[in-house]
């Protein structure tokens, strides 16, 4: 771009006073960079910006080895760019960058990095960022702590320690009000005036989906701060923020909120739960279930966490999804009526199918401090081999959980109801179907119509079979307690089949004692 044209643009946009001796001639400007007060870089085609006071920038360039002065730019509220004083130097560089470089070229560079970041790890993305900026960078959280730096790069990585750590950039950020709550949480530039750094630093906010995460800091150590940096830094910070979140390096407020599940599972001081939930803008639930998510296709817990969050969050008033001890868990706030509704199981079934996993649902409970007990029950249920469904309710497995706590499975056949044993023998000898008939009758909660429909028999045929069962066993099938004992016998029998019980196994020689409790 011709210098004359560039100066005209600057004069129109900013408060620029030209030097009396200024004569643009035919000089071409290809770059603009921040220099120091004693410019000794004999670079042609470069516009130099030198901060002479807190509010004045001296503009100059080299022509045939001679330093030529252009004028002085005042950093006050500009005519057409409504930004604060702290941002103005950055805006000057940004505007010059827009005039000198095709915007499409810059955007293509950022887009390519964003595409690479989808599959690349964070270190790779950080290394590519350093190569584009030609300066080391550091990632600083909102409290001013350094989380990551480009120490693995070949671009003067060791120098970032002096520029960032020793100069206390994190403390400076906090003291100067670069906080996420301020309305000017935008790309910032800082030119040292208080011995913070030996040179300028470019500071850009890191945010994910509008949520502040921290800062990207680029000290101008290897390459002087220039217009290209101003054009790239905003887009690069967005890509880095996404990579930080994707690679679980910098937690978002949402992920910190999800970790409240871990608080309920690991802390026993229930008096602090409400305060910790409130701090993360969440509601301490008083009616909930915890759900253990088991992959069926080898997915990682992190992948399941993201999918469950996406699928469950819109359906309930509050859903927290976290990873605890390598297990994906969801805490769902819901009412007892919702828990007992068929719609709840249907929604969970759809979620399990979409995520290709099994969901093990705890009993409904109301005290947050019972979360660990609910999780323990889910873990024990997951070890059972008595189910095949994608959604398993722990309360439906209560009987099997109780049986699983018996030390020796060989003892359990003794508890099968003797009436059921007699019927099994009778069916085997007479080739009848009394056992399946009784099982269907008990499964249908002793409803004759439903049982007859399930067995495809006439109700009178069913009545005759039930009378025959009562005659053989002496059991009153109208008595609720009797039906419960018989149903328990069927459950025990199925449990033994699922666990491959063999009647030829030797019985224990002594009474096994329960495992010691710790």
C-alpha positions in Angstrom: 0.0 0.0 0.0 1.4 3.4 -0.9 2.4 5.4 2.2 0.4 8.4 1.0 -2.8 6.4 0.9 -2.1 4.8 4.3 -1.5 8.3 5.9 -4.8 9.5 4.5 -6.6 6.5 6.1 -4.9 7.2 9.4 -5.8 10.9 9.3 -9.4 10.1 8.6 -9.7 7.5 11.3 -7.4 8.8 14.1 -6.1 12.1 15.5 -2.8 12.3 13.5 -0.7 15.5 13.3 1.7 15.3 10.4 5.3 16.5 10.6 6.1 19.7 8.6 8.8 17.8 6.7 6.6 14.8 5.8 6.6 13.9 2.1 5.2 10.5 1.2 6.7 10.1 -2.3 6.3 6.6 -3.8 7.2 4.6 -0.7 5.3 1.3 -0.3 4.4 0.1 3.2 4.0 -3.7 3.7 4.0 -4.0 7.5 3.5 -1.9 10.6 5.2 -2.7 13.8 5.7 -1.4 17.3 9.2 -0.2 17.8 11.0 1.6 20.6 12.1 5.2 21.0 15.5 4.5 19.4 14.7 2.7 16.1 17.9 1.1 14.7 16.1 -1.4 12.4 16.9 -0.3 8.9 13.9 -2.1 7.4 12.3 -0.8 4.3 8.5 -0.8 3.7 7.7 -0.9 7.4 5.7 1.7 9.3 7.1 2.1 12.8 5.0 3.1 15.8 6.9 4.4 18.8 5.1 5.1 22.0 6.7 8.3 23.3 4.2 9.1 26.1 1.2 7.3 27.5 -1.0 9.0 24.9 1.3 9.7 21.9 2.6 7.5 19.2 5.3 8.7 16.8 5.0 7.3 13.3 8.1 6.9 11.1 9.6 4.8 8.2 12.9 4.2 6.5 13.6 5.5 3.0 17.0 4.5 1.5 18.5 4.0 5.0 17.2 7.3 6.3 14.7 7.6 9.1 11.8 9.7 8.0 9.2 11.1 10.4 5.5 11.1 9.5 3.9 12.7 12.6 2.4 12.0 16.0 -0.9 10.1 16.6 -2.8 11.1 19.7 -4.3 8.2 21.7 -7.5 9.9 22.7 -11.1 8.8 21.9 -10.8 8.4 18.1 -13.2 10.0 15.6 -14.7 6.8 14.2 -13.5 4.0 16.5 -15.3 3.9 19.8 -12.9 2.1 22.1 -11.3 2.9 25.4 -7.9 4.4 25.8 -6.4 1.0 26.9 -7.4 -0.5 23.6 -6.4 2.2 21.2 -2.9 1.2 20.3 -4.2 -2.3 19.6 -6.9 -0.8 17.4 -4.4 1.3 15.5 -2.4 -1.8 14.6 -5.5 -3.7 13.8 -6.8 -1.0 11.4 -3.4 -0.7 9.7 -3.4 -4.5 9.4 -6.8 -4.5 7.7 -5.6 -1.9 5.2 -2.3 -3.7 4.4 -3.3 -7.4 4.3 -6.3 -9.1 2.6 -8.8 -10.1 5.3 -9.5 -13.3 3.4 -5.9 -14.5 3.7 -5.9 -14.0 7.4 -9.2 -15.7 7.8 -8.0 -18.7 5.8 -5.0 -19.1 8.1 -7.3 -19.1 11.2 -9.8 -21.4 9.5 -7.0 -23.9 8.7 -5.8 -23.9 12.3 -9.4 -24.4 13.5 -9.8 -27.4 11.2 -6.5 -29.0 12.4 -7.5 -28.4 16.0 -10.5 -30.7 15.6 -8.3 -33.8 15.7 -5.0 -32.4 17.0 -4.0 -32.3 20.6 -3.5 -29.1 22.5 0.4 -29.1 22.3 0.1 -29.3 18.5 -2.3 -26.4 18.3 -0.2 -24.3 20.6 2.9 -25.0 18.5 1.2 -24.0 15.3 0.0 -20.8 17.1 3.6 -19.9 18.0 4.7 -20.5 14.4 2.1 -18.1 13.1 2.8 -15.4 15.7 6.6 -16.0 15.6 6.7 -15.3 19.3 6.3 -17.5 22.5 2.9 -17.5 24.2 1.4 -18.4 27.6 -2.0 -19.4 28.7 -3.1 -17.7 32.0 -6.3 -18.5 33.9 -8.7 -15.9 35.3 -6.8 -15.9 38.6 -3.5 -15.0 36.9 -2.0 -18.5 37.2 0.1 -19.8 34.2 -1.5 -23.0 32.9 0.6 -23.7 29.8 3.4 -22.1 27.8 5.2 -22.7 24.6 8.2 -24.3 26.2 8.2 -27.1 23.6 8.6 -24.8 20.7 11.9 -23.7 19.0 11.0 -20.0 19.1 12.9 -18.8 22.2 10.7 -20.8 24.5 12.9 -20.2 27.6 12.6 -16.5 27.4 8.9 -16.6 28.2 9.7 -17.3 31.8 11.4 -13.9 32.1 8.7 -12.1 30.2 5.7 -13.8 32.0 6.6 -15.3 35.3 9.3 -12.9 36.6 7.4 -9.9 35.5 4.3 -11.0 37.2 1.9 -10.7 34.3 -0.8 -12.5 36.1 -0.8 -10.0 39.0 -0.7 -7.1 36.5 -3.8 -8.5 34.8 -5.7 -8.6 38.0 -4.5 -5.2 39.2 -5.4 -3.5 36.0 -8.9 -4.8 35.8 -8.7 -7.2 32.9 -11.5 -9.2 34.5 -14.3 -11.2 32.7 -17.0 -9.0 34.3 -15.8 -5.8 32.6 -17.5 -4.8 29.5 -14.1 -4.1 27.8 -13.0 -7.8 28.1 -11.6 -7.6 24.6 -8.2 -8.0 22.9 -5.8 -5.9 24.8 -2.3 -4.7 24.2 0.1 -3.5 26.9 3.2 -1.5 26.4 5.3 -1.6 29.6 5.5 1.7 31.5 5.9 0.3 35.0 8.8 -2.1 34.5 6.4 -5.1 34.2 8.1 -6.3 31.0 11.0 -5.3 28.8 8.8 -5.1 25.8 5.2 -5.0 24.8 2.8 -7.9 25.4 -0.3 -8.7 23.5 -3.1 -10.0 25.7 -6.2 -11.6 24.3 -9.2 -13.1 26.3 -9.9 -16.8 26.0 -13.6 -17.6 26.0 -15.7 -20.6 25.1 -19.3 -20.1 24.0 -19.3 -16.6 25.5 -17.8 -17.9 28.8 -14.5 -16.3 29.9 -11.8 -18.9 30.6 -8.5 -16.9 30.8 -6.0 -15.0 28.7 -3.6 -15.6 25.9 -0.4 -13.6 26.4 2.2 -13.1 23.7 5.3 -11.2 24.7 7.1 -9.6 21.7 10.4 -11.3 22.3 11.3 -12.9 19.1 9.4 -10.7 16.6 8.3 -7.1 17.2 4.7 -6.5 17.8 3.1 -5.8 14.4 -0.1 -5.5 12.5 -0.2 -9.2 11.6 -0.3 -10.0 15.3 -3.2 -7.7 15.7 -5.1 -9.4 12.9 -4.4 -13.0 14.0 -4.6 -12.8 17.8 -8.4 -12.7 18.1 -9.0 -15.7 15.9 -6.1 -17.7 17.3 -7.4 -17.1 20.9 -10.8 -18.6 19.9 -9.2 -21.7 18.4 -7.0 -22.1 21.4 -9.9 -21.7 23.8 -11.8 -24.5 21.9 -8.7 -26.7 22.1 -8.3 -26.1 25.8 -11.8 -27.2 26.5 -11.8 -30.1 24.1 -8.6 -31.5 25.7 -9.8 -30.9 29.2 -6.9 -28.6 30.0 -8.9 -25.6 31.1 -12.3 -26.3 32.7 -15.3 -24.2 31.7 -17.8 -23.0 34.3 -20.1 -25.7 33.0 -17.6 -28.4 33.6 -16.9 -27.1 37.1 -20.6 -27.2 37.7 -20.8 -30.8 36.5 -18.1 -31.7 39.0 -20.5 -31.0 41.8 -21.4 -34.7 41.4 -17.8 -35.5 42.6 -18.3 -33.2 45.5 -21.4 -35.2 46.6 -19.5 -38.4 46.2 -16.3 -37.5 48.0 -17.3 -35.0 50.7 -19.3 -35.9 53.7 -19.9 -32.4 55.0 -23.5 -32.0 53.8 -23.7 -28.5 55.4 -21.4 -27.2 52.7 -23.2 -28.6 49.7 -25.7 -25.7 49.3 -22.9 -23.1 49.3 -20.8 -25.1 46.7 -23.8 -25.5 44.4 -24.7 -21.9 44.7 -21.2 -20.8 43.9 -21.5 -22.7 40.5 -25.0 -21.3 39.9 -26.6 -24.6 40.4 -29.5 -25.8 42.7 -28.8 -28.3 45.4 -31.4 -31.0 44.4 -33.9 -32.4 46.9 -35.3 -35.1 44.6 -33.0 -37.0 42.2 -31.4 -40.1 40.8 -27.9 -40.9 39.8 -27.3 -42.8 36.6 -24.2 -44.8 35.8 -23.4 -44.9 32.1 -21.7 -48.0 30.7 -20.3 -48.0 27.2 -21.3 -50.8 24.9 -19.1 -49.8 22.0 -15.8 -49.0 23.7 -16.5 -45.2 24.1 -14.4 -43.3 26.6 -16.0 -41.8 29.7 -15.3 -38.3 28.3 -17.2 -39.0 25.1 -20.2 -40.4 26.9 -20.1 -37.4 29.2 -20.5 -35.0 26.3 -23.2 -37.1 24.6 -25.3 -37.5 27.8 -25.0 -33.8 28.6 -26.3 -32.9 25.1 -29.2 -35.4 25.2 -30.3 -35.2 28.8 -29.9 -31.5 29.7 -32.9 -30.3 27.6 -35.2 -32.9 29.1 -34.9 -32.1 32.8 -34.7 -29.1 35.1 -31.1 -29.8 36.0 -28.6 -32.4 34.8 -25.0 -32.7 36.0 -22.8 -35.1 34.0 -19.3 -35.9 35.3 -16.5 -38.5 35.3 -15.8 -40.1 38.6 -13.2 -42.9 39.0 -13.2 -43.4 35.2 -17.0 -43.8 35.2 -19.5 -41.5 33.5 -22.2 -40.4 35.9 -25.3 -38.2 35.6 -27.2 -36.6 38.4 -30.8 -35.9 37.3 -33.2 -33.7 39.3 -36.7 -35.0 38.9 -39.9 -35.6 40.9 -41.1 -39.0 42.3 -44.0 -38.9 39.8 -41.6 -38.5 36.9 -39.3 -41.2 38.2 -42.3 -43.7 38.3 -43.7 -42.7 34.9 -43.3 -44.9 31.8 -42.2 -41.7 29.9 -39.1 -41.5 32.1 -37.9 -45.0 31.1 -38.8 -44.3 27.5 -36.7 -41.2 27.4 -33.7 -43.0 29.0 -34.1 -45.8 26.5 -33.9 -43.4 23.6 -30.8 -41.7 25.2 -29.2 -45.1 25.7 -29.8 -46.1 22.1 -28.4 -42.8 20.8 -25.3 -43.1 22.9 -24.9 -46.9 22.5 -24.6 -47.4 26.2 -26.4 -49.0 29.2 -27.9 -46.7 31.8 -28.1 -48.0 35.3 -30.5 -45.9 37.3 -30.4 -45.6 41.1 -33.4 -45.6 43.4 -35.1 -42.2 43.7 -33.7 -40.4 46.7 -34.1 -36.9 48.3 -31.0 -36.3 50.5 -27.9 -35.2 48.5 -25.7 -36.9 51.1 -27.2 -40.2 50.0 -25.5 -39.9 46.6 -22.6 -42.1 47.5 -25.0 -44.9 48.7 -26.9 -44.5 45.4 -23.7 -44.8 43.4 -22.6 -47.9 45.3 -25.9 -49.6 44.5 -25.4 -48.7 40.8 -21.9 -50.1 40.9 -23.1 -53.4 42.4 -26.0 -53.6 40.0 -23.6 -53.2 37.1 -21.8 -56.4 38.2 -24.9 -58.5 38.0 -25.6 -60.7 35.0 -29.3 -60.8 35.3 -30.3 -58.1 32.8 -30.1 -57.4 29.1 -32.0 -54.1 28.7 -30.3 -50.8 27.8 -31.9 -49.2 30.9 -31.7 -50.9 34.3 -33.4 -49.6 37.4 -31.6 -50.7 40.6 -34.9 -51.2 42.5 -35.9 -53.8 39.9 -32.7 -55.7 40.8 -33.1 -55.5 44.5 -33.7 -59.3 44.9 -30.8 -60.2 42.7 -28.6 -57.7 44.6 -29.5 -59.4 47.8 -28.8 -62.9 46.4 -25.5 -61.7 45.1 -24.4 -60.8 48.6 -24.6 -64.5 49.7 -21.1 -65.9 49.9 -21.7 -69.4 48.4 -24.1 -69.7 45.5 -24.4 -73.5 46.3 -26.5 -72.7 49.3 -29.1 -70.7 47.4 -31.0 -73.7 45.8 -32.1 -74.6 49.3 -34.3 -71.4 49.4 -36.2 -72.2 46.3 -39.9 -72.6 47.4 -40.6 -76.3 47.8 -43.9 -75.8 46.0 -42.0 -74.7 42.9 -39.7 -77.7 43.2 -42.7 -80.1 43.3 -44.2 -78.4 40.2 -40.9 -78.6 38.3 -40.8 -82.4 39.0 -44.5 -82.8 38.1 -44.1 -81.0 34.7 -41.1 -83.1 33.9 -42.9 -86.4 34.7 -46.3 -85.5 33.1 -45.2 -83.2 30.3 -47.5 -80.4 31.6 -46.9 -76.6 31.7 -47.9 -75.8 35.2 -44.6 -74.0 36.0 -44.8 -71.5 33.1 -48.5 -71.0 33.9 -47.7 -70.1 37.5 -44.8 -67.9 36.5 -47.0 -65.9 34.0 -49.8 -65.6 36.6 -47.4 -64.1 39.2 -45.7 -61.8 36.6 -49.2 -60.5 35.7 -49.7 -59.7 39.4 -52.3 -62.4 39.7 -54.6 -60.9 37.0 -56.5 -63.7 35.3 -57.3 -61.8 32.1 -53.8 -60.6 31.5 -52.4 -64.0 32.2 -54.7 -65.8 29.8 -53.9 -63.3 27.1 -50.2 -63.7 27.7 -50.5 -67.5 27.5 -53.0 -67.5 24.6 -55.4 -69.7 26.6 -59.1 -69.4 27.5 -59.7 -67.9 31.0 -61.5 -71.2 32.0 -58.4 -73.2 31.0 -56.3 -70.9 33.1 -58.6 -71.3 36.1 -58.4 -75.1 35.8 -54.6 -75.0 35.7 -54.5 -72.8 38.8 -56.8 -75.1 40.7 -54.6 -78.0 39.7 -51.5 -76.2 41.0 -53.3 -75.4 44.3 -54.3 -79.1 44.7 -50.8 -80.4 44.1 -49.0 -77.8 46.3 -51.6 -76.9 48.8 -50.9 -73.2 48.1 -53.7 -70.6 48.2 -53.0 -68.5 45.1 -55.3 -65.8 46.3 -53.1 -65.0 49.3 -50.6 -62.2 48.7 -47.9 -63.5 51.0 -48.0 -66.9 49.3 -47.8 -65.4 45.9 -44.8 -63.3 47.0 -42.9 -66.4 48.3 -43.6 -68.2 45.0 -42.5 -65.2 42.9 -39.3 -65.0 45.0 -38.7 -68.6 44.2 -38.9 -67.9 40.5 -36.5 -65.0 40.9 -34.0 -67.1 42.7 -34.3 -69.8 40.1 -33.6 -67.3 37.3 -30.6 -65.9 39.3 -29.1 -69.4 39.5 -29.6 -70.0 35.8 -27.9 -66.7 34.9 -25.0 -67.5 37.2 -24.5 -71.0 35.6 -25.3 -72.9 38.8 -24.4 -76.6 38.6 -26.1 -79.0 41.1 -23.0 -81.2 41.0 -20.8 -78.6 42.7 -19.8 -79.6 46.3 -21.6 -77.9 49.1 -19.5 -75.9 51.5 -18.3 -78.0 54.5 -18.9 -75.2 57.0 -21.2 -72.2 57.3 -19.7 -69.3 55.3 -19.5 -66.1 57.2 -20.2 -62.7 55.6 -17.3 -60.6 54.6 -15.9 -58.3 57.2 -17.2 -54.7 57.0 -14.8 -51.9 56.8 
